[in-house]
Amino acid sequence: MAEYDFVVVGAGTAGCVVANRLSENPDVQVLVIEAGGGPEDIPDGVWTPSLWYTLLGSNIDWGYQSVPQPGLNGRVTNEPRGKLIGGSSNLYIMMHIRGHQSDFDNWAYNGAVGWSYEDVLPYLQKLEDQEDKTSNLVGQGGPLSVENAKLHEPNPTSKAFIDACMALGYPYTEDFNGPEMEGTGWHHVNIKDGKRHSMAAAYLIPAMSRPNVTVTTKAQVTRLLFEEKKCIGVEYFQDQELKTVRINREVIVCGGAIESPKILMLSGIGNPVHLREQMIPLVADVPGVGENFHNHVLTGVINECSQPVPPGNQNLSESALFCKSEPGWVGPDLQLGLVHVPFNIIVGQGHPNSISILPGVVRPLSRGWIRLASNNPLDKPLINPNYLSVDSDTQRMIKAVKLSREIFATEPLASWCQEELMPGPGVQSDAELEAFVRQTADSYHHQAGSCKMGLDDRSVVDPQLRVYGVTGVRVADASVMPFVQSGNCHTAIAMIGEKVSDMIKDDYGL
């Protein structure tokens, strides 16, 4: 049986970082096991920033769906996740958003000791190579390219959106990752030389040239192997057969907020009642596995334009507004982004020359779960984000839709607009807006929280990301976030990979 010092399960955003950083020591043997394909399987569309939407539902997407959502009138949502080296960094819209400083302080206040903003800032800076120095908080010289959309021939509607927000009294912010996140401004994006800069390109492919790195692709992990409470190996399915590999030190599970809890449960780590239902022998009683699952939620307001909208040459979403639904929030709980294409495919087919504002709730209070559908490791898990199950989320979404309309009606964006296509002029009252929101709200693709980090009895990992009840296993991905941060979460997931790598190196004197 092959042996490695460390096995990284999943070559997604965090997994790419962990594989790169651990293999910096030439004496350490690292194996990465990825369910999707390798460099030769990356489709051309991945590299073209404006084609991200064509990748959703493609063969590099796991193709997950939620269970019927009561808060969305029983609708089922698509929950795209990347299945390829680089993971969902191949699918996301390339916005580089760290999150509000209070998001990380909130983690620390709630038991994720050592993960305050002050603690994580050096790791956010370490991963970044930002082209413009907007403040002393910027990271430069890191592996991941961070460009300012403003500097790369942005779409004129993006500038009109910013000016309209400022006309409504919202402040301009130079950088959402700078001293002041709240306000309107230009996105920083993970693009390099006109191409998407995925985590595979930034971290994993460079590391694959090292002799101490092995990447096994098209190999789906089925479970972790234990001797009593100690993890000794990993079992995976590849080429129609089960294979095993032995670990000398640790396995780092980086499967994401959907796959990581599934892998733990299949391995006997989780709620004993649920595992008994699935006839899985108990290894560790950790009832929080799969709980606390949550996601940002958004909808779309679409206006047909009175003049031709130039085609996008970046990521189709170059500007945004972060604001509070009411003054008492510590940081922004709403994110409104302009997308210079129609948000809804059906609407877009009849009205291609239209633009959208995507109002989203980025401090959601609704919580759901991930559960096993069966004990067959190749079956997809049951996914319940439980969208709009808390009334506050619904009411704030309605406010965000109203604000989107205000922005569209304000110059200079108003001069671009001809007719509202969605929700449409027939939707005006709060009751009508609530019905619209429940009928159209959807995943923001920021799934998180299902293996949360903390010190309470519902935590799955401790602040060093070690899984409770066993030894030799850590989890490092969005699942460990106690609360998803406000804004797109790719950057914080990369930070988690950077920080856990240093923790592992410290533990083993590497």
C-alpha positions as CSV (number, residue, x, y, z in Angstrom):
1,M,0.0,0.0,0.0
2,A,1.3,3.4,-1.0
3,E,2.2,5.7,2.0
4,Y,2.3,9.5,2.2
5,D,2.9,11.9,5.0
6,F,-0.1,14.0,4.2
7,V,-3.2,13.3,2.1
8,V,-5.3,16.2,0.9
9,V,-8.8,15.2,0.0
10,G,-10.1,17.5,-2.7
11,A,-8.1,19.9,-5.0
12,G,-10.5,22.8,-4.5
13,T,-9.7,26.3,-3.4
14,A,-8.3,25.4,0.1
15,G,-6.9,22.0,-1.1
16,C,-4.7,23.7,-3.7
17,V,-3.2,26.0,-1.1
18,V,-2.6,23.2,1.4
19,A,-0.9,20.9,-1.2
20,N,1.3,23.8,-2.3
21,R,2.4,25.0,1.1
22,L,3.0,21.6,2.7
23,S,5.1,20.4,-0.2
24,E,7.4,23.4,0.1
25,N,9.3,21.1,2.4
26,P,11.0,18.6,0.0
27,D,11.1,15.9,2.8
28,V,7.3,15.8,3.0
29,Q,5.4,13.5,0.6
30,V,2.0,14.9,-0.3
31,L,-0.9,13.1,-2.1
32,V,-3.9,15.1,-3.4
33,I,-7.0,13.1,-4.3
34,E,-9.4,14.9,-6.6
35,A,-12.8,13.5,-7.8
36,G,-12.6,15.6,-11.0
37,G,-10.1,15.8,-13.8
38,G,-6.6,17.2,-14.0
39,P,-4.9,20.0,-16.0
40,E,-5.7,18.3,-19.3
41,D,-9.4,18.3,-18.5
42,I,-9.8,22.0,-17.9
43,P,-12.1,23.3,-20.6
44,D,-11.2,26.5,-22.5
45,G,-14.2,28.3,-21.1
46,V,-12.7,28.2,-17.6
47,W,-10.0,30.7,-18.7
48,T,-12.4,33.3,-20.3
49,P,-13.7,35.4,-17.5
50,S,-17.0,36.4,-19.2
51,L,-18.0,32.7,-19.8
52,W,-18.3,31.7,-16.2
53,Y,-22.1,31.2,-16.5
54,T,-21.6,28.6,-19.2
55,L,-19.8,26.3,-16.7
56,L,-22.7,26.0,-14.3
57,G,-24.3,22.6,-14.9
58,S,-21.4,21.6,-17.2
59,N,-19.3,18.4,-16.8
60,I,-17.0,20.2,-14.3
61,D,-19.9,20.9,-12.0
62,W,-20.9,18.3,-9.3
63,G,-24.5,19.1,-10.3
64,Y,-25.9,19.1,-6.7
65,Q,-29.5,20.1,-6.0
66,S,-31.1,21.0,-2.7
67,V,-34.1,19.2,-1.2
68,P,-37.4,21.2,-1.7
69,Q,-37.1,24.5,0.1
70,P,-40.2,25.5,2.2
71,G,-39.1,29.2,2.1
72,L,-39.0,29.1,-1.7
73,N,-42.5,27.6,-2.2
74,G,-41.0,24.1,-2.3
75,R,-38.6,24.8,-5.1
76,V,-35.4,22.9,-5.6
77,T,-32.3,25.0,-6.1
78,N,-29.2,24.1,-8.1
79,E,-26.0,24.2,-5.9
80,P,-23.1,24.4,-8.3
81,R,-19.7,23.2,-7.1
82,G,-16.5,22.6,-9.1
83,K,-15.4,19.1,-9.9
84,L,-11.9,19.6,-11.3
85,I,-8.5,20.6,-9.9
86,G,-9.1,24.1,-8.6
87,G,-12.6,23.2,-7.5
88,S,-15.1,26.0,-7.5
89,S,-12.4,28.5,-8.3
90,N,-13.1,27.4,-11.9
91,L,-16.8,28.4,-11.6
92,Y,-17.0,31.5,-9.4
93,I,-17.4,35.0,-10.7
94,M,-13.8,36.0,-9.7
95,M,-14.7,38.7,-7.2
96,H,-11.9,39.0,-4.7
97,I,-13.8,39.9,-1.5
98,R,-12.2,39.2,1.9
99,G,-15.3,39.9,4.0
100,H,-15.9,42.6,6.7
101,Q,-13.4,42.8,9.5
102,S,-16.2,42.1,12.0
103,D,-16.9,38.8,10.3
104,F,-13.6,37.3,11.5
105,D,-13.9,39.0,14.9
106,N,-17.3,37.3,15.2
107,W,-15.7,33.9,14.5
108,A,-13.2,34.5,17.3
109,Y,-15.9,35.8,19.7
110,N,-17.9,32.6,19.1
111,G,-15.0,30.2,19.9
112,A,-12.9,30.2,16.8
113,V,-10.0,31.4,18.9
114,G,-7.1,32.8,16.8
115,W,-9.3,33.6,13.8
116,S,-10.0,37.3,14.5
117,Y,-9.4,39.8,11.7
118,E,-6.0,40.7,13.2
119,D,-5.1,37.0,13.2
120,V,-6.2,36.3,9.6
121,L,-5.0,39.5,7.9
122,P,-1.4,38.3,7.4
123,Y,-2.7,35.3,5.6
124,L,-5.1,37.3,3.4
125,Q,-2.1,39.5,2.5
126,K,0.1,36.4,1.9
127,L,-2.1,35.0,-0.8
128,E,-2.6,38.2,-2.7
129,D,-0.7,39.8,-5.6
130,Q,-2.8,43.0,-6.0
131,E,-1.9,45.3,-8.9
132,D,-2.9,48.5,-7.1
133,K,-2.0,49.5,-3.6
134,T,-5.2,51.0,-2.3
135,S,-4.1,50.9,1.3
136,N,-1.5,49.4,3.6
137,L,-3.9,46.4,4.0
138,V,-3.2,45.2,0.5
139,G,-1.2,42.0,-0.2
140,Q,1.3,42.0,-3.0
141,G,3.7,39.4,-4.3
142,G,1.5,36.4,-3.4
143,P,0.4,33.6,-5.7
144,L,-3.1,34.8,-6.6
145,S,-3.5,37.7,-9.0
146,V,-5.9,40.5,-7.9
147,E,-6.7,43.1,-10.5
148,N,-8.8,46.2,-10.2
149,A,-11.7,46.0,-12.7
150,K,-11.6,49.8,-13.0
151,L,-8.2,49.6,-14.7
152,H,-9.2,47.1,-17.5
153,E,-11.7,48.8,-19.8
154,P,-14.8,48.2,-17.7
155,N,-18.3,48.2,-19.1
156,P,-19.9,51.7,-19.0
157,T,-22.9,50.4,-17.2
158,S,-20.6,49.4,-14.3
159,K,-19.5,53.1,-13.9
160,A,-23.1,54.3,-14.2
161,F,-24.1,51.9,-11.4
162,I,-21.4,53.4,-9.1
163,D,-22.4,56.9,-9.9
164,A,-26.1,56.2,-9.3
165,C,-25.3,54.7,-5.9
166,M,-23.3,57.8,-5.0
167,A,-26.1,60.0,-6.2
168,L,-28.3,58.2,-3.7
169,G,-25.9,59.1,-0.9
170,Y,-23.8,56.0,-0.6
171,P,-20.1,56.7,-0.2
172,Y,-17.4,55.6,-2.7
173,T,-15.0,53.0,-1.4
174,E,-11.6,52.5,-3.1
175,D,-11.4,48.9,-2.2
176,F,-14.0,46.6,-0.6
177,N,-11.0,44.8,1.2
178,G,-9.6,48.1,2.5
179,P,-10.3,50.0,5.7
180,E,-13.9,50.6,4.7
181,M,-15.9,47.9,3.0
182,E,-19.3,49.7,3.2
183,G,-20.1,51.7,0.1
184,T,-20.0,51.4,-3.7
185,G,-17.0,50.8,-5.8
186,W,-15.1,48.6,-8.3
187,H,-14.5,44.9,-7.7
188,H,-11.0,43.5,-7.4
189,V,-11.0,40.3,-9.5
190,N,-8.9,37.1,-9.8
191,I,-7.9,37.7,-13.4
192,K,-4.3,37.6,-14.8
193,D,-3.4,38.7,-18.3
194,G,-7.1,38.6,-19.3
195,K,-7.7,35.1,-18.0
196,R,-9.3,33.6,-14.9
197,H,-6.6,33.0,-12.3
198,S,-7.9,29.8,-10.7
199,M,-6.4,28.2,-7.6
200,A,-5.1,25.4,-9.8
201,A,-3.2,28.0,-11.9
202,A,-2.0,29.9,-8.8
203,Y,-1.1,27.1,-6.4
204,L,-1.6,23.5,-7.5
205,I,-0.1,23.3,-11.0
206,P,3.1,25.1,-9.9
207,A,3.4,22.6,-7.0
208,M,2.8,19.6,-9.3
209,S,6.3,20.1,-10.7
210,R,7.8,19.1,-7.3
211,P,8.9,15.5,-7.0
212,N,7.2,15.2,-3.6
213,V,3.7,16.0,-4.9
214,T,1.4,13.4,-6.3
215,V,-2.1,14.3,-7.7
216,T,-4.5,11.5,-8.3
217,T,-7.6,12.6,-10.4
218,K,-11.0,11.1,-11.2
219,A,-10.7,9.5,-7.8
220,Q,-13.6,10.0,-5.4
221,V,-12.9,9.5,-1.7
222,T,-15.3,7.1,-0.1
223,R,-14.2,7.1,3.5
224,L,-11.3,7.7,6.0
225,L,-9.8,4.5,7.6
226,F,-9.3,4.3,11.3
227,E,-7.6,2.1,13.9
228,E,-9.8,2.9,16.8
229,K,-9.7,6.8,16.9
230,K,-6.6,7.2,14.8
231,C,-6.8,7.9,11.1
232,I,-4.5,5.6,9.2
233,G,-5.6,5.9,5.6
234,V,-8.0,6.9,2.9
235,E,-10.2,4.8,0.7
236,Y,-11.2,6.0,-2.7
237,F,-13.0,4.9,-5.9
238,Q,-11.1,5.1,-9.1
239,D,-11.2,3.2,-12.5
240,Q,-14.2,1.2,-11.2
241,E,-12.3,-0.2,-8.2
242,L,-11.7,0.7,-4.5
243,K,-8.2,1.7,-3.6
244,T,-6.5,2.6,-0.3
245,V,-3.6,4.7,0.7
246,R,-1.9,5.0,4.0
247,I,-1.0,8.2,5.8
248,N,1.9,8.7,8.2
249,R,0.8,12.0,9.6
250,E,-2.6,13.5,8.7
251,V,-5.4,13.7,6.2
252,I,-6.7,17.2,5.4
253,V,-10.3,17.1,4.2
254,C,-10.9,19.9,1.7
255,G,-14.0,18.7,0.0
256,G,-16.1,21.9,0.6
257,A,-19.2,22.5,2.6
258,I,-21.2,19.7,0.8
259,E,-18.6,16.9,0.4
260,S,-16.6,17.3,3.6
261,P,-19.4,16.5,6.1
262,K,-20.5,13.7,3.8
263,I,-17.0,12.2,3.9
264,L,-16.9,12.5,7.7
265,M,-20.3,10.8,8.1
266,L,-19.3,8.0,5.7
267,S,-16.3,7.5,7.9
268,G,-18.3,7.1,11.1
269,I,-17.9,10.7,12.4
270,G,-21.2,12.4,13.1
271,N,-24.5,12.2,14.8
272,P,-24.9,8.6,16.1
273,V,-28.6,8.5,15.3
274,H,-28.1,9.5,11.7
275,L,-25.2,7.1,11.3
276,R,-27.3,4.2,12.8
277,E,-30.0,5.0,10.3
278,Q,-27.5,4.6,7.5
279,M,-25.9,1.5,9.1
280,I,-22.5,3.1,9.4
281,P,-20.4,2.0,12.4
282,L,-19.7,4.9,14.8
283,V,-16.1,6.1,15.2
284,A,-16.8,9.4,16.9
285,D,-19.9,11.0,18.3
286,V,-19.8,14.5,16.7
287,P,-23.4,15.7,16.4
288,G,-22.5,18.9,14.6
289,V,-21.4,17.3,11.4
290,G,-23.6,18.5,8.6
291,E,-25.4,21.0,10.8
292,N,-25.2,24.8,10.6
293,F,-25.1,24.6,6.8
294,H,-26.0,28.0,5.2
295,N,-25.5,30.1,2.2
296,H,-26.0,33.7,1.0
297,V,-29.2,34.1,-1.0
298,L,-30.0,36.5,-3.9
299,T,-32.4,37.3,-6.6
300,G,-32.3,39.5,-9.7
301,V,-33.9,42.8,-10.8
302,I,-33.6,43.2,-14.6
303,N,-34.0,46.2,-16.9
304,E,-34.0,46.3,-20.7
305,C,-31.7,48.9,-22.0
306,S,-32.5,51.8,-24.3
307,Q,-29.0,51.7,-26.0
308,P,-26.7,48.8,-26.8
309,V,-24.8,47.4,-23.9
310,P,-21.2,46.7,-24.9
311,P,-20.1,43.0,-24.5
312,G,-18.2,42.2,-21.3
313,N,-14.4,41.8,-21.5
314,Q,-14.0,40.9,-17.8
315,N,-16.2,38.9,-15.5
316,L,-19.6,40.6,-16.3
317,S,-19.8,42.0,-12.8
318,E,-17.3,44.8,-12.1
319,S,-19.0,47.0,-9.5
320,A,-21.1,46.6,-6.4
321,L,-22.7,48.2,-3.4
322,F,-22.2,46.9,0.2
323,C,-24.7,48.4,2.6
324,K,-26.7,47.9,5.8
325,S,-30.4,47.1,5.7
326,E,-30.7,49.2,8.8
327,P,-28.1,51.3,10.8
328,G,-27.6,48.9,13.7
329,W,-25.6,46.3,11.8
330,V,-21.9,46.3,12.6
331,G,-21.1,45.8,8.9
332,P,-23.0,45.5,5.6
333,D,-25.6,42.7,5.5
334,L,-26.6,43.4,1.9
335,Q,-24.6,43.1,-1.3
336,L,-25.9,44.5,-4.6
337,G,-23.9,43.8,-7.7
338,L,-24.4,45.0,-11.2
339,V,-24.2,42.3,-13.9
340,H,-24.2,43.7,-17.4
341,V,-26.2,40.8,-18.8
342,P,-29.7,39.5,-18.0
343,F,-29.7,37.5,-14.8
344,N,-32.5,35.2,-15.8
345,I,-31.9,32.9,-18.8
346,I,-35.5,32.8,-19.9
347,V,-35.9,36.6,-19.7
348,G,-32.5,37.0,-21.4
349,Q,-33.5,34.9,-24.4
350,G,-36.2,37.4,-25.3
351,H,-34.4,40.5,-24.1
352,P,-30.6,40.1,-24.6
353,N,-29.9,43.8,-24.4
354,S,-30.6,44.1,-20.6
355,I,-28.7,44.4,-17.4
356,S,-29.3,43.2,-13.9
357,I,-28.8,44.2,-10.3
358,L,-28.4,41.2,-8.0
359,P,-29.6,42.0,-4.5
360,G,-28.3,39.5,-1.9
361,V,-28.5,39.0,1.8
362,V,-24.9,38.3,3.0
363,R,-25.5,38.0,6.7
364,P,-28.2,35.3,6.6
365,L,-29.8,33.9,9.7
366,S,-31.4,30.9,8.1
367,R,-29.6,27.6,8.8
368,G,-30.0,24.1,7.3
369,W,-28.1,20.8,7.1
370,I,-26.3,18.2,5.0
371,R,-27.3,14.6,5.5
372,L,-26.5,11.3,3.8
373,A,-29.0,10.0,1.3
374,S,-27.6,6.5,1.8
375,N,-24.5,4.7,2.8
376,N,-23.4,4.4,-0.8
377,P,-20.5,6.8,-1.0
378,L,-21.2,7.6,-4.7
379,D,-24.7,8.9,-3.9
380,K,-25.0,12.7,-3.6
381,P,-25.9,13.9,-0.1
382,L,-29.2,15.6,0.9
383,I,-28.6,19.4,0.8
384,N,-30.9,21.8,2.8
385,P,-29.8,25.4,2.9
386,N,-33.2,26.3,4.3
387,Y,-33.3,29.5,2.4
388,L,-35.6,32.3,3.8
389,S,-36.7,30.2,6.7
390,V,-36.0,33.2,9.0
391,D,-38.4,36.2,8.4
392,S,-35.5,38.7,8.7
393,D,-33.8,37.2,5.7
394,T,-37.0,37.6,3.6
395,Q,-37.7,41.2,4.8
396,R,-34.1,42.2,4.1
397,M,-34.3,40.7,0.6
398,I,-37.4,42.7,-0.1
399,K,-35.5,45.9,1.0
400,A,-32.7,45.0,-1.3
401,V,-35.1,44.6,-4.2
402,K,-36.6,48.0,-3.5
403,L,-33.1,49.5,-3.3
404,S,-32.1,47.9,-6.6
405,R,-35.1,49.6,-8.2
406,E,-34.1,53.0,-6.7
407,I,-30.6,52.6,-8.2
408,F,-32.0,51.7,-11.6
409,A,-34.2,54.9,-11.4
410,T,-31.3,57.2,-10.5
411,E,-29.0,58.9,-13.0
412,P,-26.8,58.2,-14.7
413,L,-28.0,54.5,-14.7
414,A,-31.6,55.6,-15.4
415,S,-30.6,56.8,-18.9
416,W,-29.6,53.2,-19.8
417,C,-33.0,51.8,-18.7
418,Q,-36.1,51.4,-20.8
419,E,-38.3,48.9,-19.1
420,E,-38.2,46.7,-16.0
421,L,-38.5,43.1,-17.0
422,M,-38.1,41.5,-13.5
423,P,-39.9,41.7,-11.1
424,G,-42.0,43.9,-13.6
425,P,-44.3,46.8,-13.0
426,G,-47.1,44.6,-11.7
427,V,-45.1,43.8,-8.5
428,Q,-45.3,46.7,-6.1
429,S,-46.7,45.9,-2.7
430,D,-44.7,44.2,0.0
431,A,-46.9,41.2,-0.3
432,E,-46.2,41.1,-4.0
433,L,-42.5,41.6,-3.5
434,E,-42.4,38.8,-0.9
435,A,-44.1,36.5,-3.4
436,F,-41.6,37.5,-6.0
437,V,-38.6,36.9,-3.7
438,R,-39.9,33.4,-2.7
439,Q,-40.4,32.5,-6.3
440,T,-37.1,33.7,-7.6
441,A,-34.5,33.7,-4.7
442,D,-31.6,31.4,-5.4
443,S,-28.2,30.1,-4.2
444,Y,-25.4,32.7,-4.1
445,H,-23.0,29.7,-4.3
446,H,-21.4,30.5,-1.0
447,Q,-22.2,27.3,0.8
448,A,-20.6,27.2,4.3
449,G,-20.7,26.2,7.9
450,S,-21.4,22.4,7.9
451,C,-18.2,21.4,9.9
452,K,-18.1,24.5,12.0
453,M,-15.0,25.5,14.0
454,G,-15.4,26.3,17.6
455,L,-15.5,25.2,21.2
456,D,-19.1,24.3,21.8
457,D,-20.7,20.8,21.6
458,R,-22.0,21.5,18.0
459,S,-18.5,22.3,16.7
460,V,-16.9,19.8,14.4
461,V,-13.3,21.1,14.4
462,D,-11.3,22.9,17.0
463,P,-9.5,26.2,16.3
464,Q,-6.6,24.3,14.7
465,L,-9.2,22.6,12.4
466,R,-8.7,19.2,14.0
467,V,-11.8,17.0,14.0
468,Y,-13.1,16.3,17.5
469,G,-13.1,12.8,18.7
470,V,-10.4,11.4,16.4
471,T,-6.7,12.1,15.6
472,G,-5.0,12.6,12.3
473,V,-7.9,14.4,10.6
474,R,-8.4,18.1,9.9
475,V,-11.0,19.9,7.7
476,A,-10.0,23.1,5.8
477,D,-12.6,24.7,3.6
478,A,-15.8,26.8,3.8
479,S,-17.4,24.1,5.9
480,V,-15.4,25.2,9.0
481,M,-16.7,28.8,8.8
482,P,-19.0,29.3,11.9
483,F,-20.7,32.1,9.9
484,V,-20.1,32.8,6.2
485,Q,-18.5,36.2,5.9
486,S,-20.4,39.1,4.2
487,G,-19.5,39.0,0.5
488,N,-18.1,36.4,-1.9
489,C,-16.2,33.8,0.2
490,H,-13.5,32.4,-2.2
491,T,-10.8,34.7,-0.7
492,A,-11.5,33.6,2.9
493,I,-11.4,29.9,1.9
494,A,-7.9,30.5,0.4
495,M,-6.9,32.2,3.6
496,I,-8.1,29.1,5.6
497,G,-5.8,27.0,3.5
498,E,-2.9,29.3,4.1
499,K,-3.5,29.5,7.9
500,V,-4.0,25.7,8.4
501,S,-0.8,25.0,6.4
502,D,1.2,27.0,8.9
503,M,-0.6,25.3,11.8
504,I,0.3,21.9,10.4
505,K,3.9,22.9,9.7
506,D,4.2,24.2,13.3
507,D,2.8,21.0,14.8
508,Y,5.3,18.8,12.9
509,G,8.3,21.2,13.0
510,L,8.3,21.6,9.2
